Amino acid sequence: MVYFGAYGPMRPEEQAALRRPDVTLEPLAARISDAAPELTTGRRVEGDTKSTAGRRTVFLPAFLHIEVKRHLDWYAEKEPNGLLFVGERGAPFRRSTFGRKWRRARAKVGLPEDFRFYDLRHTGHTLSTQSGATLKDTMVRAGQSSEKAALIYQHSDGERQQEVAEGIDVRVRQQRAQAGRRPISSKA
């Protein structure tokens, strides 16, 4: 679930509704067509995604291939239409049980206490834009229908700003070289 949240970036309720036929290994992708949020009463409500934009196919990075295959082989429900993510006893996972496990895992890897599972969507958006995705690309990938919502999830830091400046530097140097201009010193 963490991989699908961070590299998807899929909502938890979308992941809760994923079934075996929704996932392909070639190409590595997950088809989001439903959601199964858990209400505060504890009742799961299976149905439509948050919006029509939520119905989409999310292509996952190739480095996840073995992890997704293993998950299908070892953890997903075995029947042909089985759920992808289930709890310890094979039933659909519960928010309360997952929350306890998330808190332990978060502490083990050193994430701050206020880092929520849903925050993985921010990670996914940021990674998408840093890989060169356009705003529209990130909106489609995350199942969002508004630019405002997509921008909330995107972040930048000093390291990324330095990468942007380095990219501009490389591009301008290449264009100057093509135009036959004198190269700029690296200390200019």
Phi and psi in degrees as GROMACS dihedral restraints (atoms count N, CA, C in turn):
[ dihedral_restraints ]
;  ai    aj    ak    al  type     phi  dphi    fc
    3     4     5     6     1   -61.4    20    10
    4     5     6     7     1   -45.6    20    10
    6     7     8     9     1   -61.1    20    10
    7     8     9    10     1   -43.1    20    10
    9    10    11    12     1   -67.7    20    10
   10    11    12    13     1   -33.8    20    10
   12    13    14    15     1   -71.8    20    10
   13    14    15    16     1   -42.5    20    10
   15    16    17    18     1   -81.0    20    10
   16    17    18    19     1   -38.5    20    10
   18    19    20    21     1  -104.4    20    10
   19    20    21    22     1    -4.8    20    10
   21    22    23    24     1   -76.5    20    10
   22    23    24    25     1   -57.3    20    10
   24    25    26    27     1   -82.0    20    10
   25    26    27    28     1   107.7    20    10
   27    28    29    30     1   -96.2    20    10
   28    29    30    31     1   144.9    20    10
   30    31    32    33     1   -70.6    20    10
   31    32    33    34     1   149.5    20    10
   33    34    35    36     1   -56.7    20    10
   34    35    36    37     1   -40.3    20    10
   36    37    38    39     1   -69.1    20    10
   37    38    39    40     1   -25.4    20    10
   39    40    41    42     1   -72.5    20    10
   40    41    42    43     1   -41.9    20    10
   42    43    44    45     1   -63.5    20    10
   43    44    45    46     1   -36.8    20    10
   45    46    47    48     1   -62.3    20    10
   46    47    48    49     1   -25.8    20    10
   48    49    50    51     1   -95.1    20    10
   49    50    51    52     1    -7.3    20    10
   51    52    53    54     1   -64.1    20    10
   52    53    54    55     1   138.6    20    10
   54    55    56    57     1  -126.1    20    10
   55    56    57    58     1   163.7    20    10
   57    58    59    60     1   -47.5    20    10
   58    59    60    61     1   -48.5    20    10
   60    61    62    63     1   -64.6    20    10
   61    62    63    64     1   -14.4    20    10
   63    64    65    66     1   -78.6    20    10
   64    65    66    67     1   -12.3    20    10
   66    67    68    69     1  -113.4    20    10
   67    68    69    70     1   132.1    20    10
   69    70    71    72     1  -120.2    20    10
   70    71    72    73     1   147.2    20    10
   72    73    74    75     1   -94.1    20    10
   73    74    75    76     1   -25.1    20    10
   75    76    77    78     1  -133.2    20    10
   76    77    78    79     1   100.3    20    10
   78    79    80    81     1   -73.7    20    10
   79    80    81    82     1   159.5    20    10
   81    82    83    84     1   -72.8    20    10
   82    83    84    85     1   109.8    20    10
   84    85    86    87     1  -157.2    20    10
   85    86    87    88     1   160.5    20    10
   87    88    89    90     1  -130.6    20    10
   88    89    90    91     1   130.4    20    10
   90    91    92    93     1   -95.2    20    10
   91    92    93    94     1   118.6    20    10
   93    94    95    96     1   -97.2    20    10
   94    95    96    97     1   117.7    20    10
   96    97    98    99     1  -130.9    20    10
   97    98    99   100     1   -15.2    20    10
   99   100   101   102     1  -141.0    20    10
  100   101   102   103     1   171.3    20    10
  102   103   104   105     1  -139.5    20    10
  103   104   105   106     1   154.2    20    10
  105   106   107   108     1  -137.6    20    10
  106   107   108   109     1    70.2    20    10
  108   109   110   111     1   -68.8    20    10
  109   110   111   112     1   152.1    20    10
  111   112   113   114     1  -102.4    20    10
  112   113   114   115     1   122.7    20    10
  114   115   116   117     1   -72.7    20    10
  115   116   117   118     1   165.8    20    10
  117   118   119   120     1   -62.5    20    10
  118   119   120   121     1   -19.8    20    10
  120   121   122   123     1   -77.2    20    10
  121   122   123   124     1   -10.2    20    10
  123   124   125   126     1    95.7    20    10
  124   125   126   127     1    -8.7    20    10
  126   127   128   129     1   -80.5    20    10
  127   128   129   130     1   132.8    20    10
  129   130   131   132     1   -86.4    20    10
  130   131   132   133     1   136.3    20    10
  132   133   134   135     1  -120.5    20    10
  133   134   135   136     1   102.4    20    10
  135   136   137   138     1   -84.6    20    10
  136   137   138   139     1   136.8    20    10
  138   139   140   141     1   177.9    20    10
  139   140   141   142     1  -149.2    20    10
  141   142   143   144     1   -69.0    20    10
  142   143   144   145     1   160.5    20    10
  144   145   146   147     1   -70.9    20    10
  145   146   147   148     1   171.5    20    10
  147   148   149   150     1   -55.7    20    10
  148   149   150   151     1   -37.5    20    10
  150   151   152   153     1  -150.0    20    10
  151   152   153   154     1   173.8    20    10
  153   154   155   156     1   -64.6    20    10
  154   155   156   157     1   -28.6    20    10
  156   157   158   159     1   -65.1    20    10
  157   158   159   160     1   -22.0    20    10
  159   160   161   162     1   -69.3    20    10
  160   161   162   163     1   -20.2    20    10
  162   163   164   165     1   -82.0    20    10
  163   164   165   166     1   109.9    20    10
  165   166   167   168     1  -162.0    20    10
  166   167   168   169     1   169.6    20    10
  168   169   170   171     1  -109.5    20    10
  169   170   171   172     1   126.8    20    10
  171   172   173   174     1  -106.8    20    10
  172   173   174   175     1   117.5    20    10
  174   175   176   177     1   -85.8    20    10
  175   176   177   178     1   132.5    20    10
  177   178   179   180     1  -103.5    20    10
  178   179   180   181     1   153.1    20    10
  180   181   182   183     1   -63.5    20    10
  181   182   183   184     1   143.0    20    10
  183   184   185   186     1   -59.7    20    10
  184   185   186   187     1   -28.3    20    10
  186   187   188   189     1   -63.8    20    10
  187   188   189   190     1   -13.5    20    10
  189   190   191   192     1   -87.0    20    10
  190   191   192   193     1    -4.0    20    10
  192   193   194   195     1   -51.5    20    10
  193   194   195   196     1   -52.3    20    10
  195   196   197   198     1   -66.2    20    10
  196   197   198   199     1   -38.0    20    10
  198   199   200   201     1   -65.2    20    10
  199   200   201   202     1   -41.8    20    10
  201   202   203   204     1   -67.6    20    10
  202   203   204   205     1   -43.0    20    10
  204   205   206   207     1   -60.5    20    10
  205   206   207   208     1   -45.9    20    10
  207   208   209   210     1   -61.7    20    10
  208   209   210   211     1   -40.1    20    10
  210   211   212   213     1   -62.0    20    10
  211   212   213   214     1   -44.8    20    10
  213   214   215   216     1   -60.3    20    10
  214   215   216   217     1   -42.1    20    10
  216   217   218   219     1   -72.0    20    10
  217   218   219   220     1   -38.8    20    10
  219   220   221   222     1  -103.1    20    10
  220   221   222   223     1   -33.3    20    10
  222   223   224   225     1  -118.8    20    10
  223   224   225   226     1   -31.3    20    10
  225   226   227   228     1   -66.9    20    10
  226   227   228   229     1   155.0    20    10
  228   229   230   231     1   -57.2    20    10
  229   230   231   232     1   141.4    20    10
  231   232   233   234     1   -77.8    20    10
  232   233   234   235     1   -26.9    20    10
  234   235   236   237     1   -65.3    20    10
  235   236   237   238     1   155.3    20    10
  237   238   239   240     1   -53.6    20    10
  238   239   240   241     1   -33.1    20    10
  240   241   242   243     1  -106.6    20    10
  241   242   243   244     1    23.7    20    10
  243   244   245   246     1   -65.7    20    10
  244   245   246   247     1   153.2    20    10
  246   247   248   249     1   -65.1    20    10
  247   248   249   250     1   144.6    20    10
  249   250   251   252     1   -74.9    20    10
  250   251   252   253     1   -40.8    20    10
  252   253   254   255     1  -118.7    20    10
  253   254   255   256     1   121.5    20    10
  255   256   257   258     1  -130.6    20    10
  256   257   258   259     1   164.3    20    10
  258   259   260   261     1   -78.6    20    10
  259   260   261   262     1  -178.2    20    10
  261   262   263   264     1   -58.4    20    10
  262   263   264   265     1   -33.2    20    10
  264   265   266   267     1   -95.7    20    10
  265   266   267   268     1    12.9    20    10
  267   268   269   270     1    86.4    20    10
  268   269   270   271     1    -3.1    20    10
  270   271   272   273     1   -88.3    20    10
  271   272   273   274     1   164.2    20    10
  273   274   275   276     1   -52.3    20    10
  274   275   276   277     1   139.0    20    10
  276   277   278   279     1   -66.0    20    10
  277   278   279   280     1   150.7    20    10
  279   280   281   282     1  -108.1    20    10
  280   281   282   283     1   141.4    20    10
  282   283   284   285     1   -57.3    20    10
  283   284   285   286     1   -41.8    20    10
  285   286   287   288     1   -65.7    20    10
  286   287   288   289     1   -44.9    20    10
  288   289   290   291     1   -65.9    20    10
  289   290   291   292     1   -44.4    20    10
  291   292   293   294     1   -62.3    20    10
  292   293   294   295     1   -39.8    20    10
  294   295   296   297     1   -58.7    20    10
  295   296   297   298     1   -41.7    20    10
  297   298   299   300     1   -63.9    20    10
  298   299   300   301     1   -44.6    20    10
  300   301   302   303     1   -66.1    20    10
  301   302   303   304     1   -39.3    20    10
  303   304   305   306     1   -61.2    20    10
  304   305   306   307     1   -45.4    20    10
  306   307   308   309     1   -60.5    20    10
  307   308   309   310     1   -42.0    20    10
  309   310   311   312     1   -65.7    20    10
  310   311   312   313     1   -45.3    20    10
  312   313   314   315     1   -64.8    20    10
  313   314   315   316     1   -43.0    20    10
  315   316   317   318     1   -59.0    20    10
  316   317   318   319     1   -44.1    20    10
  318   319   320   321     1   -65.7    20    10
  319   320   321   322     1   -39.4    20    10
  321   322   323   324     1   -63.3    20    10
  322   323   324   325     1   -36.1    20    10
  324   325   326   327     1   -94.5    20    10
  325   326   327   328     1     1.6    20    10
  327   328   329   330     1    84.0    20    10
  328   329   330   331     1    20.7    20    10
  330   331   332   333     1   -77.5    20    10
  331   332   333   334     1   150.1    20    10
  333   334   335   336     1   -64.5    20    10
  334   335   336   337     1   154.5    20    10
  336   337   338   339     1   -59.2    20    10
  337   338   339   340     1   -29.6    20    10
  339   340   341   342     1   -87.2    20    10
  340   341   342   343     1     6.2    20    10
  342   343   344   345     1   -81.4    20    10
  343   344   345   346     1   110.1    20    10
  345   346   347   348     1   -89.4    20    10
  346   347   348   349     1   157.2    20    10
  348   349   350   351     1   -55.6    20    10
  349   350   351   352     1   -39.7    20    10
  351   352   353   354     1   -61.9    20    10
  352   353   354   355     1   -24.4    20    10
  354   355   356   357     1   -64.9    20    10
  355   356   357   358     1   -15.8    20    10
  357   358   359   360     1   -61.0    20    10
  358   359   360   361     1   -25.7    20    10
  360   361   362   363     1   -63.6    20    10
  361   362   363   364     1   -35.5    20    10
  363   364   365   366     1   -62.6    20    10
  364   365   366   367     1   -43.9    20    10
  366   367   368   369     1   -57.7    20    10
  367   368   369   370     1   -48.3    20    10
  369   370   371   372     1   -61.0    20    10
  370   371   372   373     1   -43.3    20    10
  372   373   374   375     1   -62.9    20    10
  373   374   375   376     1   -46.1    20    10
  375   376   377   378     1   -63.2    20    10
  376   377   378   379     1   -45.1    20    10
  378   379   380   381     1   -61.3    20    10
  379   380   381   382     1   -38.6    20    10
  381   382   383   384     1   -61.9    20    10
  382   383   384   385     1   -49.2    20    10
  384   385   386   387     1   -68.0    20    10
  385   386   387   388     1   -36.1    20    10
  387   388   389   390     1   -68.5    20    10
  388   389   390   391     1   -21.9    20    10
  390   391   392   393     1   -84.8    20    10
  391   392   393   394     1    -2.0    20    10
  393   394   395   396     1   108.0    20    10
  394   395   396   397     1     3.8    20    10
  396   397   398   399     1   -66.2    20    10
  397   398   399   400     1   143.7    20    10
  399   400   401   402     1   -79.2    20    10
  400   401   402   403     1   170.4    20    10
  402   403   404   405     1   -57.9    20    10
  403   404   405   406     1   -43.6    20    10
  405   406   407   408     1   -63.1    20    10
  406   407   408   409     1   -40.6    20    10
  408   409   410   411     1   -57.4    20    10
  409   410   411   412     1   -46.7    20    10
  411   412   413   414     1   -67.7    20    10
  412   413   414   415     1   -34.9    20    10
  414   415   416   417     1   -63.8    20    10
  415   416   417   418     1   -46.2    20    10
  417   418   419   420     1   -64.0    20    10
  418   419   420   421     1   -45.7    20    10
  420   421   422   423     1   -59.2    20    10
  421   422   423   424     1   -40.5    20    10
  423   424   425   426     1   -93.9    20    10
  424   425   426   427     1    -2.0    20    10
  426   427   428   429     1    71.2    20    10
  427   428   429   430     1    42.3    20    10
  429   430   431   432     1  -112.5    20    10
  430   431   432   433     1   143.9    20    10
  432   433   434   435     1  -102.5    20    10
  433   434   435   436     1    -5.8    20    10
  435   436   437   438     1  -128.4    20    10
  436   437   438   439     1   144.9    20    10
  438   439   440   441     1   -63.1    20    10
  439   440   441   442     1   -38.1    20    10
  441   442   443   444     1   -58.5    20    10
  442   443   444   445     1   -45.9    20    10
  444   445   446   447     1   -63.2    20    10
  445   446   447   448     1   -42.3    20    10
  447   448   449   450     1   -63.3    20    10
  448   449   450   451     1   -40.3    20    10
  450   451   452   453     1   -67.8    20    10
  451   452   453   454     1   -29.6    20    10
  453   454   455   456     1   -59.7    20    10
  454   455   456   457     1   -32.8    20    10
  456   457   458   459     1   -87.5    20    10
  457   458   459   460     1    -9.2    20    10
  459   460   461   462     1   -95.9    20    10
  460   461   462   463     1   138.7    20    10
  462   463   464   465     1  -133.1    20    10
  463   464   465   466     1   158.2    20    10
  465   466   467   468     1  -140.9    20    10
  466   467   468   469     1   148.8    20    10
  468   469   470   471     1  -133.6    20    10
  469   470   471   472     1   180.0    20    10
  471   472   473   474     1   -58.9    20    10
  472   473   474   475     1   -40.2    20    10
  474   475   476   477     1   -61.1    20    10
  475   476   477   478     1   -45.0    20    10
  477   478   479   480     1   -66.4    20    10
  478   479   480   481     1   -39.0    20    10
  480   481   482   483     1   -63.5    20    10
  481   482   483   484     1   -35.0    20    10
  483   484   485   486     1   -66.7    20    10
  484   485   486   487     1   -40.6    20    10
  486   487   488   489     1   -61.1    20    10
  487   488   489   490     1   -40.6    20    10
  489   490   491   492     1   -61.9    20    10
  490   491   492   493     1   -46.9    20    10
  492   493   494   495     1   -61.6    20    10
  493   494   495   496     1   -40.7    20    10
  495   496   497   498     1   -64.4    20    10
  496   497   498   499     1   -38.6    20    10
  498   499   500   501     1   -64.3    20    10
  499   500   501   502     1   -40.0    20    10
  501   502   503   504     1   -64.3    20    10
  502   503   504   505     1   -43.4    20    10
  504   505   506   507     1   -57.4    20    10
  505   506   507   508     1   -49.1    20    10
  507   508   509   510     1   -60.8    20    10
  508   509   510   511     1   -45.1    20    10
  510   511   512   513     1   -64.1    20    10
  511   512   513   514     1   -45.2    20    10
  513   514   515   516     1   -65.6    20    10
  514   515   516   517     1   -42.0    20    10
  516   517   518   519     1   -60.5    20    10
  517   518   519   520     1   -41.3    20    10
  519   520   521   522     1   -64.2    20    10
  520   521   522   523     1   -44.1    20    10
  522   523   524   525     1   -66.1    20    10
  523   524   525   526     1   -39.4    20    10
  525   526   527   528     1   -64.6    20    10
  526   527   528   529     1   -41.4    20    10
  528   529   530   531     1   -63.5    20    10
  529   530   531   532     1   -40.7    20    10
  531   532   533   534     1   -66.1    20    10
  532   533   534   535     1   -32.4    20    10
  534   535   536   537     1   -82.1    20    10
  535   536   537   538     1    -2.5    20    10
  537   538   539   540     1    78.4    20    10
  538   539   540   541     1    18.8    20    10
  540   541   542   543     1   -83.8    20    10
  541   542   543   544     1   157.9    20    10
  543   544   545   546     1   -61.4    20    10
  544   545   546   547     1   132.5    20    10
  546   547   548   549     1   -61.5    20    10
  547   548   549   550     1   151.5    20    10
  549   550   551   552     1   -87.9    20    10
  550   551   552   553     1   137.7    20    10
  552   553   554   555     1   -67.3    20    10
  553   554   555   556     1   153.1    20    10
  555   556   557   558     1   -71.5    20    10
  556   557   558   559     1   -10.0    20    10
  558   559   560   561     1  -103.4    20    10
  559   560   561   562     1     5.2    20    10
